[in-house]
Amino acid sequence: MPKQKPVVIAGAGPVGLVAAAVLVDHNVPVLVLEAGPELSGEMRGSTFHAPTLDLLDTLGAAKAMIADGIVAPRMQYRSRDQGIIADFDFGVLADVTRHPFRLQCEQFKLTRILHGLLRDRPGFALRFGARVAACADRGDDVEITLEDGERIEGSYVIGADGARSVIRKSAGIEFEGFTWPERFLVLSTPFDFAEIIPDLADVSYYADPEEWFFLLRVPGVWRAMFPVPAEVADEATMTDDYARARYGRIVAGRDDYPIRHRTLYRVHQRVARTFRQGRILLAGDAAHINNPLGGMGLNGGVHDAFNLGARLAPVWHGEAPADLLDLYDRQRRGVTVEHVQRQTIANKQNLEAKDPEAQRAFRARMAETAADPAKAHAYLLGVSMINSLRRAAEIT
Ligand SMILES: Cc1cc2nc3c(=O)[nH]c(=O)nc-3n(C[C@H](O)[C@H](O)[C@H](O)COP(=O)(O)OP(=O)(O)OC[C@H]3O[C@@H](n4cnc5c(N)ncnc54)[C@H](O)[C@@H]3O)c2cc1C
């Protein structure tokens, strides 16, 4: 068999670098092409679920993340009128995971940790300032064209180049789904809400028919996320008055928390029509995006990268037929549609339910679930994405 070319990975985000680490562990050489001049330091995803940590531990990355993050042992549903509706303890998952908690840790820490682990490994190469403009499947290999016209050959290409993926567009793969009319505003403050909200968990979702929101503690700040109605102009959301009005929803009579970061973003529910087209593979945000309620987008992307790496390695080594890559598509696309999309849409609809009966039923269901250890265990298997990983493994 002629010598195989490296696998080219577009994007050095968390998903691209996890895919790189898994492939290098399987002795598959990779070339990562990153458009930016360095690893992104953006404040974006910050939630890592239990099975994601179990997986990252196999790469030697989990301990450093835990040391750099906040271990959140509990999650709450709350309302402004009732206080705590339901309080869940991830500790009940200790029978199925080595990490029975949610880790709150900014995603840029994961990319830095992985880069540190990979940098000197044989078979790993990363080029910054290398923006992919197009890709072509030539049957026996792939050709990647950079923005400056340079051409690069690879055996396969993994599009881990984010929601606006050039790889996906270049391959003509549709990104099916919809965009929510409202945008989401994230306000981060060093103010410690636990000082004024009794018994506040580090991860707290507020159900509210007028305006839901959530509070998440990450190292150094609390992040509060609010929906912004379609009729409000982007610029209007960037003012201190607008922030104060949103902050005023959290605790009556207080609205003057200092703002460290402010991010407004559009939220979509979209899944690529396929995650595999010949030698072109998609993973992470390039393959699927969803609203952040439940912290499933980034985690799902990391799960893609592990699944894909484990399928692509034997194919690359000539030990398995290329059809094995279709299993990646069936498993990961399957659970993305069945589990992640469905769950994140339901999470949003439950928190925002305007119908008093629907809002009451949601609160009653959550209270009952949290109070019953067997129901709480079953519920947290879904919340922490253990179920979606198990379901993926069952798909043949
Ligand atoms: C404000 C915000 C908050 C979020 N909060 C959460 C959360 O709480 N929980 C959660 O699970 N998820 C969250 N997400 C989603 C999460 O950030 C993404 O799911 C995650 O970043 C996906 O990782 P990725 O590696 O697939 O893509 P990205 O992180 O987008 O990485 C893509 C990489 O590819 C590079 N790139 C792009 N185009 C090219 C090109 N043409 N050539 C070469 N390189 C290219 C980019 O520079 C980047 O480094 C949030 C997203 C946003 C925007």
The ligand as a Gaussian input file, in Angstrom:
#p B3LYP/6-31G(d) Opt

LIG

0 1
 C      -20.916000      33.076000      23.160000
 C      -20.911000      31.574000      23.086000
 C      -21.186000      30.855000      24.232000
 C      -21.200000      29.474000      24.191000
 N      -21.461000      28.798000      25.343000
 C      -21.455000      27.452000      25.325000
 C      -21.687000      26.682000      26.507000
 O      -21.925000      27.243000      27.593000
 N      -21.633000      25.330000      26.440000
 C      -21.361000      24.670000      25.259000
 O      -21.319000      23.436000      25.249000
 N      -21.130000      25.363000      24.136000
 C      -21.165000      26.725000      24.131000
 N      -20.924000      27.417000      22.986000
 C      -20.611000      26.682000      21.808000
 C      -19.148000      26.286000      21.804000
 O      -18.340000      27.425000      21.933000
 C      -18.871000      25.541000      20.517000
 O      -19.731000      24.409000      20.474000
 C      -17.415000      25.094000      20.410000
 O      -16.567000      26.200000      20.298000
 C      -17.249000      24.192000      19.206000
 O      -15.903000      23.899000      19.023000
 P      -15.305000      23.679000      17.574000
 O      -13.887000      23.292000      17.790000
 O      -16.208000      22.800000      16.794000
 O      -15.430000      25.085000      16.857000
 P      -14.724000      26.464000      17.212000
 O      -14.483000      26.589000      18.664000
 O      -15.535000      27.511000      16.532000
 O      -13.299000      26.347000      16.534000
 C      -13.138000      26.453000      15.145000
 C      -11.699000      26.833000      14.860000
 O      -11.541000      26.821000      13.450000
 C      -10.882000      28.005000      13.044000
 N      -11.313000      28.294000      11.673000
 C      -12.506000      28.799000      11.267000
 N      -12.539000      28.894000       9.924000
 C      -11.345000      28.414000       9.469000
 C      -10.795000      28.244000       8.179000
 N      -11.481000      28.600000       7.073000
 N       -9.551000      27.728000       8.071000
 C       -8.852000      27.348000       9.191000
 N       -9.335000      27.513000      10.445000
 C      -10.573000      28.031000      10.583000
 C      -11.308000      29.042000      14.057000
 O      -10.364000      30.114000      14.112000
 C      -11.330000      28.225000      15.338000
 O      -10.087000      28.179000      15.970000
 C      -20.922000      28.799000      22.975000
 C      -20.658000      29.519000      21.820000
 C      -20.658000      30.880000      21.863000
 C      -20.392000      31.658000      20.595000

